Structures are given as structure tokens and as C-alpha cells.
Amino acid sequence: ASMSLSGRAKTNGIQKVSSTPLREVVYEQIKNLILLNKIYPGQIIVIDHLAAEMGLSQTPVREALVKLELDGLVTTNQYRNPRVVDIQSKDVEELYDMRLLVEPWRLQYSFNNFIPSEVKEIENELNKAYEEASKENFLPHVESDIHLHKLILSSTGNAFFWQLASRVSDHSMRIRTLFEATGTKQEIMCIVEEHLLIIKAIKNIDFPSAAEALNQHLQNGKIR
């Protein structure tokens, strides 16, 4: 956005909402704005302004914000406007500790179940992301980053695991997109290279190499 939601400028990424159920549609849209840092950490959300931008009454927006508070993305107070939860260095460290537990286990559990066409598609996305990063266009990297880690996490029929993994993934996306918005060309290209090592090992059905590459990638992310 060109200015805070407390102002009148339209927030980038906002879309008019006309379909139902409204609460879920509004929840997903606001959540994506937060995860992609279009509504940034610590930002105050002025409900009437946000509702007006979305072409809605305040009720579905308030309902969505209650759900986002349960997700740990928003803090609300009956006497104040909601605020997007800030990101502290401790949050980053704890999140990567969780990812180091969850993602390698998920990779091992589902390693032989990846669909080759999906793996190839992500490899193509990563190759494009590397080329575009060299031109300082980082959007393809953000998209391929999301797709790769979603591939690793979502290959499961375990509903309880997916509830945990989804929350870890959401908070991770917010931190990664915040870093990647300010990262240098060299840093972003290095991350894409790490992603390519992971996906190529998956494509070659080489679990030891995939596990090593994923673990090193997450360790690097923790200290980046």
C-alpha cells in the first residue's frame, strides 16, 4: 500500500468481494495480504476503511479478524483497532526450529509419493526464478518458494498434521516474503540455488541428497 490502512489510499491486492460465504472469502483475502506483507507487521487495521475497500459491511471483516487472531496473525482489543502481529527475531528462530522438525519428517514420509509432473513443473518455475532473480525481479522466486515448500508439506492425508503444517507454513511465508522484499540479488539467487538442489534430488528419487539439501536450506534460512 502507498500508505497505512488508517489513511484513504487503496491497499494493493484488495479485491471487491461478492461471493459467499463472505467470512471465509474475507478471511482468506486478508490473510494473504498479511502473509505477503501487503499489510505489514505491526500495522493497525482500521476496520471501516478496510471494509469499504472490500465493498462490504464491517461484520464479515470483524469475523475474519477474529479467526486471524486465532491463527496468531492479528491481535484485537475491544477498545482499539486490530493490529497485525509484529515479527521478532525470537519468532524467526522458533519458526525455523519448527520447520526443521516438520519439513524433513514430511519429506521422508511422502518421498515416494511425489507426482513427477508436479516436480517437473516446480523445477521449471525455479529455473525461471533464478533467471529473473539475476534481473532483480524476485516475484517468480516468491511464488516458486511457496510452491516448493507446499509440495513437501501437503503430500499427506493426515488432517492433524496438515493443521499443524499449515500454521507453520503461513507464519513462515510471512517471514520469508518480508526478507525477500529486502534481500539482495545475490541472497535471492543463493536461495533459489538451494531450492534447485532440493527439487532435483526429489526428481532423481535421491532421498539422502534431498534430505541433506532441505536441512541445509532451513539451517541457512535460520541464520540469514
N, CA and C of each residue as an Amber inpcrd file, in Angstrom:
protein
   672
   0.8250000  -1.1800000   0.0000000   0.0000000   0.0000000   0.0000000
   0.8580000   1.2270000   0.0000000   0.3390000   2.3340000  -0.5390000
   1.0910000   3.5690000  -0.5670000   1.0710000   4.2660000   0.7720000
   0.1290000   3.8860000   1.6490000   0.0890000   4.4450000   2.9960000
  -0.6970000   3.4960000   3.8790000  -0.7030000   3.7710000   5.1940000
  -1.3620000   2.8960000   6.1670000  -2.8500000   2.7720000   5.8830000
  -3.4090000   1.6560000   6.3800000  -4.8540000   1.4800000   6.2480000
  -5.6200000   2.5120000   7.0570000  -4.9100000   3.2860000   7.9040000
  -5.5780000   4.3560000   8.6320000  -5.8230000   5.5530000   7.7130000
  -5.1990000   5.5200000   6.5100000  -5.4260000   6.5710000   5.5270000
  -6.4550000   6.1430000   4.5200000  -6.5160000   6.9000000   3.4170000
  -7.5670000   6.6460000   2.4230000  -7.0480000   6.0040000   1.1480000
  -5.7370000   5.8230000   1.0140000  -5.2130000   5.2150000  -0.2030000
  -5.6250000   3.7520000  -0.2670000  -5.9070000   3.2630000  -1.4530000
  -6.3420000   1.8780000  -1.6050000  -5.1660000   0.9400000  -1.4000000
  -5.3800000  -0.1490000  -0.6510000  -4.3410000  -1.1170000  -0.3550000
  -4.1210000  -2.0310000  -1.5590000  -2.8500000  -2.2030000  -1.9710000
  -2.5290000  -3.0920000  -3.0790000  -2.9890000  -4.5040000  -2.7690000
  -3.6650000  -5.1430000  -3.7220000  -4.0950000  -6.5210000  -3.5350000
  -5.5290000  -6.6680000  -3.0800000  -6.1610000  -5.5650000  -2.6460000
  -7.5540000  -5.6280000  -2.2170000  -8.4470000  -5.8690000  -3.4320000
  -9.4120000  -6.7670000  -3.2800000 -10.3870000  -7.0280000  -4.3380000
 -11.7880000  -6.9110000  -3.7690000 -12.7050000  -6.4710000  -4.5720000
 -14.1060000  -6.4660000  -4.1680000 -14.5700000  -7.8960000  -3.9410000
 -15.3380000  -8.0960000  -2.8990000 -15.8020000  -9.4410000  -2.5600000
 -17.3000000  -9.5220000  -2.8300000 -17.7000000 -10.4630000  -3.6510000
 -19.1160000 -10.5830000  -3.9730000 -19.6500000 -11.9920000  -3.7690000
 -18.7520000 -12.9830000  -3.6090000 -19.1990000 -14.3700000  -3.4800000
 -19.3980000 -14.7360000  -2.0200000 -19.9830000 -15.9210000  -1.7870000
 -20.2320000 -16.3980000  -0.4310000 -19.5160000 -17.7340000  -0.2310000
 -19.2700000 -18.1860000   1.0180000 -19.5530000 -17.4880000   2.2730000
 -18.5780000 -16.3400000   2.5060000 -19.1190000 -15.1960000   2.8530000
 -18.3120000 -13.9930000   2.9620000 -17.1940000 -14.1230000   3.9840000
 -17.5000000 -14.6820000   5.1440000 -16.4880000 -14.7270000   6.2040000
 -15.2320000 -15.4480000   5.7380000 -15.4150000 -16.5600000   5.0190000
 -14.2560000 -17.3180000   4.5660000 -13.5100000 -16.5960000   3.4540000
 -14.2380000 -15.9850000   2.5440000 -13.6050000 -15.2530000   1.4440000
 -12.8010000 -14.0770000   1.9930000 -13.4020000 -13.3440000   2.9250000
 -12.7270000 -12.1830000   3.5220000 -11.5220000 -12.6420000   4.3320000
 -11.6990000 -13.7170000   5.0700000 -10.5960000 -14.2670000   5.8710000
  -9.4020000 -14.6060000   4.9880000  -9.6510000 -15.3140000   3.8830000
  -8.5500000 -15.7140000   3.0070000  -7.8740000 -14.5040000   2.3670000
  -8.6660000 -13.5070000   1.9860000  -8.0710000 -12.3440000   1.3320000
  -7.2080000 -11.5400000   2.3010000  -7.7130000 -11.2780000   3.5020000
  -6.9340000 -10.5210000   4.4790000  -5.7000000 -11.3200000   4.9030000
  -5.8840000 -12.6150000   5.0780000  -4.7580000 -13.4680000   5.4510000
  -3.6510000 -13.3940000   4.4070000  -4.0000000 -13.4640000   3.1310000
  -2.9920000 -13.3880000   2.0780000  -2.2950000 -12.0330000   2.0700000
  -3.0370000 -10.9700000   2.3310000  -2.4210000  -9.6440000   2.3990000
  -1.3980000  -9.5790000   3.5290000  -1.7040000 -10.2350000   4.6490000
  -0.7780000 -10.2550000   5.7830000   0.4310000 -11.1380000   5.4700000
   0.1830000 -12.3260000   4.9140000   1.2830000 -13.2510000   4.6350000
   2.2510000 -12.6940000   3.6040000   1.7430000 -11.9130000   2.6640000
   2.5970000 -11.3140000   1.6330000   3.0820000  -9.9230000   2.0290000
   2.7920000  -9.5320000   3.2830000   3.2500000  -8.2570000   3.8430000
   2.7580000  -7.0450000   3.0680000   1.5740000  -7.1960000   2.4410000
   0.9220000  -6.0210000   1.8650000   0.2050000  -5.2580000   2.9680000
  -0.1760000  -5.9650000   4.0310000  -0.4990000  -5.3480000   5.3120000
   0.6490000  -5.7830000   6.2120000   1.4640000  -4.8560000   6.6290000
   2.7720000  -5.1980000   7.1670000   2.7490000  -5.4550000   8.6760000
   3.7790000  -6.1210000   9.2090000   3.8530000  -6.4000000  10.6420000
   3.7480000  -5.1280000  11.4820000   2.8810000  -5.1760000  12.4980000
   2.6870000  -4.0250000  13.3740000   1.6780000  -3.0130000  12.8710000
   1.1770000  -3.1820000  11.6470000   0.2590000  -2.1940000  11.0750000
  -1.1170000  -2.2780000  11.7330000  -1.6850000  -1.1260000  12.0120000
  -3.0410000  -1.0350000  12.5390000  -4.0260000  -1.2200000  11.3820000
  -5.0670000  -2.0140000  11.6140000  -6.1050000  -2.2360000  10.6160000
  -7.3400000  -1.4430000  11.0350000  -7.6900000  -0.4440000  10.2600000
  -8.8810000   0.3510000  10.5340000 -10.0530000  -0.3410000   9.8310000
 -10.9110000  -0.9520000  10.6300000 -11.9180000  -1.8780000  10.0900000
 -12.8570000  -1.2080000   9.0980000 -13.3300000  -0.0050000   9.4070000
 -14.2910000   0.6120000   8.4840000 -13.6410000   0.9480000   7.1460000
 -12.3700000   1.3520000   7.1530000 -11.6840000   1.6530000   5.9000000
 -11.4500000   0.3720000   5.0880000 -11.0130000  -0.7010000   5.7670000
 -10.7710000  -1.9580000   5.0700000 -12.0710000  -2.5140000   4.5000000
 -13.1630000  -2.4440000   5.2790000 -14.4560000  -2.9290000   4.8050000
 -14.9060000  -2.1580000   3.5700000 -14.6940000  -0.8400000   3.5910000
 -15.0860000  -0.0150000   2.4450000 -14.2810000  -0.3940000   1.2070000
 -12.9820000  -0.6500000   1.3760000 -12.1420000  -1.0370000   0.2430000
 -12.5970000  -2.3630000  -0.3580000 -13.1240000  -3.2370000   0.4820000
 -13.5750000  -4.5490000   0.0170000 -15.0300000  -4.5330000  -0.4390000
 -15.7120000  -3.4020000  -0.2740000 -17.0990000  -3.2920000  -0.6830000
 -18.0560000  -4.0470000   0.2090000 -17.7480000  -4.0700000   1.5330000
 -18.5130000  -4.8750000   2.4800000 -18.9430000  -4.0620000   3.6860000
 -19.8480000  -4.6540000   4.4650000 -20.1220000  -4.1240000   5.7900000
 -18.9750000  -4.5380000   6.7080000 -18.9550000  -4.0000000   7.9170000
 -17.8690000  -4.3110000   8.8400000 -17.9840000  -5.7140000   9.4410000
 -19.1860000  -6.2930000   9.4410000 -19.3980000  -7.5640000  10.1450000
 -18.5140000  -8.7010000   9.6300000 -18.4960000  -9.0150000   8.3120000
 -17.6300000 -10.1260000   7.8690000 -16.1530000  -9.8350000   8.0650000
 -15.7770000  -8.5660000   8.0250000 -14.3740000  -8.2020000   8.2610000
 -14.0130000  -8.4810000   9.7170000 -14.8930000  -8.0980000  10.6290000
 -14.6490000  -8.3710000  12.0570000 -14.5800000  -9.8750000  12.3190000
 -15.4720000 -10.6310000  11.6860000 -15.4690000 -12.0880000  11.8710000
 -14.1660000 -12.6980000  11.3550000 -13.6920000 -12.2100000  10.2150000
 -12.4320000 -12.7050000   9.6550000 -11.2620000 -12.3740000  10.5710000
 -11.2720000 -11.1930000  11.1660000 -10.1820000 -10.7800000  12.0450000
 -10.1350000 -11.6100000  13.3220000 -11.3000000 -12.0300000  13.8060000
 -11.3350000 -12.9220000  14.9740000 -10.6340000 -14.2370000  14.6320000
 -10.9080000 -14.7660000  13.4560000 -10.2780000 -16.0190000  13.0280000
  -8.7810000 -15.8330000  12.8250000  -8.3810000 -14.6820000  12.2980000
  -6.9600000 -14.4040000  12.1010000  -6.2280000 -14.2570000  13.4280000
  -6.9560000 -13.8130000  14.4550000  -6.3430000 -13.7510000  15.7840000
  -6.0540000 -15.1640000  16.2940000  -6.9550000 -16.0990000  16.0250000
  -6.7290000 -17.4900000  16.4130000  -5.5290000 -18.0770000  15.6750000
  -5.2660000 -17.5770000  14.4850000  -4.1080000 -18.0210000  13.7060000
  -2.8050000 -17.3930000  14.1950000  -2.9110000 -16.4470000  15.1130000
  -1.7120000 -15.7730000  15.6100000  -1.1900000 -14.6940000  14.6800000
  -2.0360000 -14.2070000  13.7630000  -1.5960000 -13.1960000  12.8040000
  -2.0530000 -11.7800000  13.1640000  -3.0780000 -11.6820000  14.0100000
  -3.6620000 -10.3840000  14.3600000  -3.9140000 -10.3660000  15.8640000
  -3.7700000  -9.2050000  16.4760000  -4.1980000  -9.0220000  17.8610000
  -5.3660000  -8.0500000  17.8620000  -6.3990000  -8.3610000  18.6480000
  -7.5690000  -7.4980000  18.7100000  -7.8060000  -7.0540000  20.1490000
  -8.4840000  -5.9160000  20.2580000  -8.8400000  -5.3500000  21.5530000
 -10.1360000  -4.6000000  21.3550000 -11.1120000  -4.8240000  22.2350000
 -12.4310000  -4.2340000  22.0200000 -12.4050000  -2.7130000  22.0390000
 -11.3440000  -2.1290000  22.5960000 -11.2760000  -0.6810000  22.6880000
 -10.3820000  -0.0530000  21.6150000  -9.7090000  -0.8970000  20.8240000
  -8.7680000  -0.3870000  19.8350000  -8.9470000  -1.1120000  18.5120000
  -8.3720000  -0.5260000  17.4420000  -8.3620000  -1.2130000  16.1610000
  -7.4010000  -2.3980000  16.2250000  -7.6950000  -3.4740000  15.4810000
  -6.7870000  -4.6250000  15.4480000  -5.4260000  -4.2160000  14.8720000
  -4.4320000  -5.0000000  15.2040000  -3.0750000  -4.7550000  14.7280000
  -2.4770000  -6.0750000  14.2450000  -1.7460000  -6.0110000  13.1380000
  -1.0370000  -7.1890000  12.6490000   0.1000000  -7.5030000  13.6180000
   0.2370000  -8.7770000  13.9750000   1.2810000  -9.1780000  14.9120000
   2.6490000  -8.8690000  14.3220000   3.5080000  -8.2770000  15.1380000
   4.8580000  -7.9480000  14.6920000   5.7050000  -9.2100000  14.6080000
   6.8580000  -9.1130000  13.9770000   7.7850000 -10.2340000  13.8580000
   9.0530000  -9.8900000  14.6280000   9.3880000 -10.7020000  15.6150000
  10.5960000 -10.5280000  16.4110000  11.6320000 -11.5740000  16.0040000
  12.8950000 -11.3030000  16.3050000  13.9560000 -12.2520000  15.9570000
  13.7170000 -13.6130000  16.6230000  13.1370000 -13.6040000  17.8240000
  12.8320000 -14.8460000  18.5260000  11.7880000 -15.6540000  17.7510000
  10.8330000 -14.9650000  17.1320000   9.8080000 -15.6490000  16.3370000
  10.4420000 -16.3800000  15.1610000  11.4010000 -15.7220000  14.5090000
  12.0730000 -16.3150000  13.3480000  12.8200000 -17.5780000  13.7610000
  13.5620000 -17.4840000  14.8620000  14.3360000 -18.6330000  15.3390000
  13.4240000 -19.8020000  15.6990000  12.3400000 -19.5180000  16.4260000
  11.4280000 -20.5890000  16.8340000  10.7200000 -21.2050000  15.6410000
  10.3690000 -20.3730000  14.6690000   9.6950000 -20.8870000  13.4830000
  10.5990000 -21.8320000  12.7020000  11.8650000 -21.4570000  12.5270000
  12.7770000 -22.3360000  11.7980000  13.0510000 -23.6200000  12.5710000
  13.0430000 -23.5520000  13.8990000  13.1630000 -24.7840000  14.6830000
  11.9960000 -25.7220000  14.3780000  10.7870000 -25.1540000  14.2460000
   9.6130000 -25.9600000  13.9050000   9.7200000 -26.5170000  12.4900000
  10.1830000 -25.7020000  11.5680000  10.3190000 -26.1660000  10.1870000
  11.3390000 -27.2930000  10.0880000  12.4080000 -27.2030000  10.8990000
  13.4260000 -28.2550000  10.8870000  12.8850000 -29.5680000  11.4320000
  11.8480000 -29.5010000  12.2490000  11.1860000 -30.7080000  12.7330000
  10.1780000 -31.2400000  11.7210000   9.3890000 -30.3320000  11.1610000
   8.2300000 -30.7230000  10.3610000   8.5860000 -31.0960000   8.9270000
   9.3540000 -30.2620000   8.2360000   9.5630000 -30.4700000   6.8050000
  10.4250000 -31.6960000   6.4900000  11.5420000 -31.9390000   7.1860000
  12.2940000 -33.1680000   6.8850000  11.4930000 -34.4410000   7.1560000
  10.6980000 -34.4310000   8.2290000   9.8530000 -35.6020000   8.5070000
   8.8500000 -35.8160000   7.3830000   8.2380000 -34.6960000   6.9270000
   7.2430000 -34.7980000   5.8570000   7.8810000 -35.2860000   4.5580000
   9.1030000 -34.8130000   4.3010000   9.8170000 -35.2340000   3.0920000
  10.0520000 -36.7350000   3.1100000  10.5120000 -37.2550000   4.2380000
  10.7740000 -38.6890000   4.3440000   9.4840000 -39.5040000   4.2250000
   8.4260000 -39.0150000   4.8630000   7.1670000 -39.7440000   4.9130000
   6.5420000 -39.8980000   3.5270000   6.7050000 -38.8940000   2.6990000
   5.9950000 -38.9000000   1.4100000   6.9300000 -38.9330000   0.2110000
   8.1980000 -39.3090000   0.4380000   9.1900000 -39.1370000  -0.6260000
   8.8380000 -39.8890000  -1.8990000   8.2870000 -41.0700000  -1.7660000
   7.9890000 -41.8740000  -2.9610000   6.6170000 -41.5930000  -3.5510000
   5.9350000 -40.5760000  -3.0210000   4.5720000 -40.2800000  -3.4800000
   4.4580000 -38.9910000  -4.2840000   5.5780000 -38.3280000  -4.5380000
   5.5070000 -37.1000000  -5.3230000   5.1100000 -37.4190000  -6.7610000
   4.2980000 -36.5460000  -7.3410000   3.8580000 -36.7160000  -8.7270000
   4.9030000 -36.0930000  -9.6510000   5.5100000 -36.8860000 -10.5410000
   6.6060000 -36.3810000 -11.3770000   6.2790000 -35.1020000 -12.1400000
   5.0600000 -34.9990000 -12.6430000   4.7100000 -33.8000000 -13.4180000
   4.7230000 -32.5480000 -12.5360000   4.3110000 -32.6800000 -11.2700000
   4.3350000 -31.5480000 -10.3480000   5.7710000 -31.1710000 -10.0030000
   6.6030000 -32.1810000  -9.8080000   8.0170000 -31.9300000  -9.5160000
   8.6760000 -31.1960000 -10.6830000   8.4000000 -31.6570000 -11.8920000
   8.9860000 -31.0240000 -13.0860000   8.4960000 -29.5840000 -13.2330000
   7.2310000 -29.3510000 -12.9410000   6.6720000 -28.0000000 -13.0400000
   7.3770000 -27.0450000 -12.0730000   7.6110000 -27.5120000 -10.8570000
   8.2830000 -26.6630000  -9.8780000   9.7410000 -26.4380000 -10.2700000
  10.3760000 -27.4640000 -10.8180000  11.7560000 -27.2780000 -11.2990000
  11.8010000 -26.1980000 -12.3760000  10.8360000 -26.2110000 -13.2810000
  10.7740000 -25.1800000 -14.3210000  10.5630000 -23.7960000 -13.7070000
   9.6950000 -23.7220000 -12.7020000   9.4570000 -22.4480000 -12.0200000
  10.7400000 -21.9390000 -11.3700000  11.4940000 -22.8460000 -10.7680000
  12.7280000 -22.4490000 -10.0900000  13.7820000 -21.9790000 -11.0800000
  13.8720000 -22.6430000 -12.2110000  14.8200000 -22.1940000 -13.2380000
  14.4610000 -20.7860000 -13.7250000  13.1630000 -20.5500000 -13.9100000
  12.7160000 -19.2150000 -14.3030000  13.0040000 -18.2110000 -13.1940000
  12.7720000 -18.6220000 -11.9380000  13.0060000 -17.7330000 -10.8040000
  14.4710000 -17.3240000 -10.7250000  15.3600000 -18.2610000 -11.0090000
  16.7930000 -17.9510000 -10.9730000  17.1530000 -16.9360000 -12.0480000
  16.6120000 -17.1580000 -13.2400000  16.8820000 -16.2300000 -14.3540000
  16.3450000 -14.8370000 -14.0400000  15.1250000 -14.7710000 -13.4840000
  14.5110000 -13.4800000 -13.1770000  15.2070000 -12.7980000 -11.9980000
  15.6730000 -13.5890000 -11.0350000  16.3820000 -13.0040000  -9.8910000
  17.6550000 -12.3140000 -10.3360000  18.2850000 -12.8530000 -11.3620000
  19.5010000 -12.2260000 -11.8820000  19.2090000 -10.8440000 -12.4620000
  17.9290000 -10.6180000 -12.7950000  17.4950000  -9.3110000 -13.3030000
  16.8380000  -8.4770000 -12.2060000  16.9300000  -8.9810000 -10.9610000
  16.3610000  -8.3290000  -9.7830000  14.8350000  -8.2870000  -9.8000000
  14.2370000  -9.2680000 -10.4550000  12.7860000  -9.4860000 -10.3800000
  12.5790000 -10.6980000  -9.4860000  12.1070000 -10.4700000  -8.2460000
  12.0650000 -11.5400000  -7.2530000  10.6900000 -12.1880000  -7.1060000
   9.6870000 -11.6950000  -7.8000000   8.3450000 -12.2580000  -7.6590000
   8.2820000 -13.7310000  -8.0570000   8.8860000 -14.1500000  -9.1860000
   8.8520000 -15.5880000  -9.5130000   9.5000000 -16.4390000  -8.4300000
  10.5170000 -15.8960000  -7.7550000  11.1400000 -16.6310000  -6.6510000
  10.1630000 -16.8300000  -5.5060000   9.4510000 -15.7710000  -5.1290000
   8.4830000 -15.8820000  -4.0310000   7.4540000 -16.9560000  -4.3540000
   6.9470000 -16.9530000  -5.5900000   5.9240000 -17.9160000  -5.9900000
   6.4660000 -19.3460000  -5.9990000   7.6740000 -19.5260000  -6.5310000
   8.2460000 -20.8750000  -6.5990000   8.6340000 -21.3720000  -5.2110000
   9.0490000 -20.4670000  -4.3380000   9.3590000 -20.8060000  -2.9470000
   8.1180000 -21.3790000  -2.2680000   7.0030000 -20.6880000  -2.4150000
   5.7430000 -21.1470000  -1.8240000   5.3580000 -22.5140000  -2.3780000
   5.4670000 -22.6870000  -3.6900000   5.0450000 -23.9350000  -4.3310000
   5.9190000 -25.1170000  -3.9060000   7.2380000 -24.8970000  -3.8000000
   8.1280000 -25.9820000  -3.4090000   7.8290000 -26.4740000  -1.9980000
   7.7390000 -25.5570000  -1.0550000   7.5250000 -25.9760000   0.3230000
   6.1010000 -26.5090000   0.5360000   5.1520000 -26.0150000  -0.2540000
   3.8060000 -26.5730000  -0.1850000   3.8030000 -27.9990000  -0.7140000
   4.5730000 -28.2680000  -1.7580000   4.6850000 -29.6240000  -2.2910000
   5.1810000 -30.5750000  -1.2060000   6.1920000 -30.1540000  -0.4670000
   6.7570000 -31.0010000   0.5820000   5.7450000 -31.2330000   1.6990000
   5.0250000 -30.1790000   2.0880000   4.1540000 -30.2620000   3.2570000
   2.7880000 -30.8710000   2.9720000   2.2900000 -30.7110000   1.7560000
   0.8890000 -31.0670000   1.5060000   0.6930000 -32.4980000   1.0380000
   1.7750000 -33.2380000   0.8420000   1.6350000 -34.6130000   0.3570000
   1.2460000 -35.5450000   1.4950000   0.0700000 -35.3300000   2.0280000
  -0.3570000 -36.1320000   3.1760000  -1.8740000 -36.1990000   3.2420000
  -2.3650000 -37.3180000   3.7890000  -3.7800000 -37.4270000   4.0710000
  -4.0520000 -37.2820000   5.5570000  -3.0210000 -36.8860000   6.3040000
  -3.1170000 -36.7470000   7.7560000  -3.6490000 -35.3650000   8.0940000
  -4.9290000 -35.2870000   8.4910000  -5.5700000 -33.9920000   8.7280000
  -4.9480000 -33.2560000   9.9050000  -4.5500000 -33.9930000  10.9380000
  -3.9530000 -33.3480000  12.1080000  -2.5940000 -32.7470000  11.7680000
  -1.8160000 -33.4920000  10.9860000  -0.5280000 -32.9590000  10.5640000
  -0.7130000 -31.7040000   9.7200000  -1.6950000 -31.7440000   8.8100000
  -1.8740000 -30.6040000   7.9060000  -2.2900000 -29.3530000   8.6700000
  -3.0610000 -29.5000000   9.7480000  -3.4210000 -28.3370000  10.5680000
  -2.1700000 -27.6990000  11.1560000  -1.2740000 -28.5210000  11.6740000
  -0.0160000 -28.0130000  12.2150000   0.8510000 -27.4220000  11.1180000
   1.0080000 -28.1740000  10.0330000   1.8840000 -27.7440000   8.9490000
   1.3930000 -26.4500000   8.3070000   0.0730000 -26.2900000   8.1870000
  -0.4840000 -25.0820000   7.5740000  -0.1330000 -23.8420000   8.3840000
  -0.2300000 -23.9770000   9.6970000   0.0860000 -22.8200000  10.5450000
   1.5740000 -22.4710000  10.4700000   2.4150000 -23.4910000  10.5190000
   3.8590000 -23.2620000  10.3780000   4.1540000 -22.6350000   9.0170000
   3.5200000 -23.1540000   7.9770000   3.7430000 -22.6530000   6.6220000
   3.3060000 -21.1960000   6.4780000   2.1530000 -20.8510000   7.0600000
   1.6520000 -19.4700000   6.9680000   2.6180000 -18.4850000   7.6080000
   3.0480000 -18.7810000   8.8210000   3.9540000 -17.8640000   9.5160000
   5.3110000 -17.8130000   8.8190000   5.7220000 -18.9410000   8.2730000
   6.9770000 -18.9820000   7.5310000   6.9050000 -18.1170000   6.2860000
   5.7750000 -18.1750000   5.5870000   5.6150000 -17.3660000   4.3770000
   5.7400000 -15.8830000   4.6940000   5.1530000 -15.4550000   5.7920000
   5.1950000 -14.0400000   6.1630000   6.6380000 -13.5890000   6.4030000
   7.4010000 -14.4180000   7.1000000   8.7950000 -14.0760000   7.3780000
   9.6210000 -14.1060000   6.1040000   9.4010000 -15.1210000   5.2580000
  10.1970000 -15.2470000   4.0430000   9.9140000 -14.1110000   3.0700000
   8.6480000 -13.7480000   2.8970000   8.3480000 -12.6700000   1.9560000
   8.8540000 -11.3290000   2.4700000   8.8870000 -11.1680000   3.7980000
   9.4380000  -9.9390000   4.3620000  10.9330000  -9.8590000   4.0870000
  11.6430000 -10.9680000   4.2780000  13.0750000 -10.9930000   3.9940000
  13.3330000 -10.7950000   2.5070000  12.5450000 -11.4800000   1.6980000
  12.8000000 -11.4630000   0.2690000  12.4650000 -10.1200000  -0.3690000
  11.6510000  -9.3130000   0.3340000  11.3460000  -7.9670000  -0.1630000
  12.5500000  -7.0370000  -0.0040000  13.4540000  -7.3990000   0.9150000
  14.6060000  -6.5360000   1.1860000  15.9360000  -7.2230000   0.8640000
  15.8850000  -8.4770000   0.4260000  17.1110000  -9.2140000   0.1500000
  17.8290000  -8.7030000  -1.0870000  19.1190000  -8.9880000  -1.1670000
  19.9090000  -8.6030000  -2.3310000  19.7580000  -9.6430000  -3.4360000
  20.1740000  -9.2740000  -4.6260000  20.1170000 -10.1980000  -5.7510000
  20.9160000 -11.4580000  -5.4430000  22.0950000 -11.3070000  -4.8460000
  22.9440000 -12.4550000  -4.5370000  22.2740000 -13.3760000  -3.5060000
  21.6340000 -12.7870000  -2.5100000  20.9560000 -13.5900000  -1.4900000
  19.8050000 -14.3880000  -2.0790000  19.0140000 -13.7340000  -2.9220000
  17.8560000 -14.4170000  -3.5150000  18.3060000 -15.5240000  -4.4610000
  19.3420000 -15.2580000  -5.2640000  19.8380000 -16.2840000  -6.1830000
  20.3980000 -17.4760000  -5.4150000  21.0130000 -17.2160000  -4.2710000
  21.5350000 -18.2920000  -3.4360000  20.3940000 -19.1720000  -2.9100000
  19.2850000 -18.5320000  -2.5030000  18.1190000 -19.2940000  -2.0220000
  17.5490000 -20.1510000  -3.1490000  17.4450000 -19.5870000  -4.3440000
  16.9100000 -20.3620000  -5.4740000  17.8210000 -21.5530000  -5.7800000
  19.1310000 -21.3570000  -5.6990000  20.0580000 -22.4680000  -5.9190000
  19.8120000 -23.5910000  -4.9040000  19.5590000 -23.2190000  -3.6520000
  19.2520000 -24.2150000  -2.6240000  17.9600000 -24.9550000  -2.9630000
  16.9600000 -24.2170000  -3.4370000  15.6960000 -24.8420000  -3.8420000
  15.9110000 -25.8210000  -4.9940000  16.7490000 -25.4350000  -5.9400000
  17.0110000 -26.3050000  -7.0890000  17.6910000 -27.5960000  -6.6650000
  18.5800000 -27.5370000  -5.6960000  19.2130000 -28.7570000  -5.1840000
  18.1730000 -29.7030000  -4.6010000  17.2040000 -29.1370000  -3.8850000
  16.1430000 -29.9600000  -3.2720000  15.2880000 -30.6170000  -4.3470000
  14.7980000 -29.8160000  -5.2900000  13.8500000 -30.3480000  -6.2700000
  14.5270000 -31.3300000  -7.2290000  15.7950000 -31.1020000  -7.5580000
  16.4980000 -32.0360000  -8.4490000  16.7210000 -33.3820000  -7.7650000
  16.9990000 -33.3420000  -6.4640000  17.1560000 -34.6020000  -5.7290000
  15.8310000 -35.3460000  -5.6420000  14.7410000 -34.6090000  -5.4600000
  13.4120000 -35.2280000  -5.4590000  13.1250000 -35.8540000  -6.8210000
  13.4320000 -35.1140000  -7.8820000  13.1880000 -35.6160000  -9.2410000
  13.9950000 -36.8930000  -9.5100000  15.2090000 -36.9480000  -8.9600000
  16.0820000 -38.1060000  -9.1730000  15.8220000 -39.2320000  -8.1660000
  14.7950000 -39.0280000  -7.3250000  14.4210000 -40.0110000  -6.2870000
  15.6400000 -40.3580000  -5.4230000  16.3630000 -39.3140000  -5.0380000
  17.5690000 -39.4500000  -4.2220000  17.2690000 -38.8530000  -2.8440000
  16.6940000 -39.6850000  -1.9630000  16.2700000 -39.1650000  -0.6660000
  17.4110000 -38.6080000   0.1770000  18.5700000 -39.2900000   0.3050000
  19.6420000 -38.7200000   1.1400000  20.0580000 -37.3220000   0.6940000
  20.1770000 -37.1250000  -0.6200000  20.5690000 -35.8030000  -1.1190000
  19.4720000 -34.7690000  -0.8980000  18.2140000 -35.1800000  -1.0870000
  17.0890000 -34.2620000  -0.8670000  17.0100000 -33.8490000   0.5970000
  17.1680000 -34.8260000   1.5010000  17.0950000 -34.5420000   2.9350000
  18.2300000 -33.6280000   3.3650000  19.4220000 -33.8840000   2.8560000
  20.5780000 -33.0420000   3.1970000  20.3920000 -31.6240000   2.6740000
  19.9040000 -31.5050000   1.4340000  19.7120000 -30.1820000   0.8410000
  18.6290000 -29.3930000   1.5710000  17.5440000 -30.0720000   1.9610000
  16.4640000 -29.3960000   2.6830000  16.9390000 -28.9410000   4.0550000
  17.6350000 -29.8250000   4.7640000  18.1180000 -29.4670000   6.1020000
  19.0890000 -28.2870000   6.0360000  19.9910000 -28.3110000   5.0620000
  20.9530000 -27.2120000   4.9230000  20.2500000 -25.9160000   4.5620000
  19.2480000 -26.0070000   3.7070000  18.4690000 -24.8240000   3.3040000
  17.7820000 -24.1920000   4.5160000  17.1780000 -25.0160000   5.3670000
  16.4880000 -24.4880000   6.5470000  17.4780000 -23.9430000   7.5610000
  18.6000000 -24.6010000   7.7320000  19.6370000 -24.0910000   8.6280000
  20.1520000 -22.7370000   8.1360000  20.3450000 -22.6190000   6.8350000
  20.7970000 -21.3460000   6.2650000  19.7530000 -20.2570000   6.4830000
  18.4740000 -20.6260000   6.3100000  17.4060000 -19.6460000   6.5000000
  17.3480000 -19.1460000   7.9260000  17.6640000 -19.9980000   8.8650000
  17.6110000 -19.6310000  10.2860000  18.6230000 -18.5520000  10.6170000
  19.7650000 -18.5670000   9.9240000  20.8270000 -17.5920000  10.2330000
  20.8970000 -16.4580000   9.2200000  20.0560000 -16.5060000   8.1810000
  20.1360000 -15.4700000   7.1470000  19.6690000 -14.1250000   7.6820000
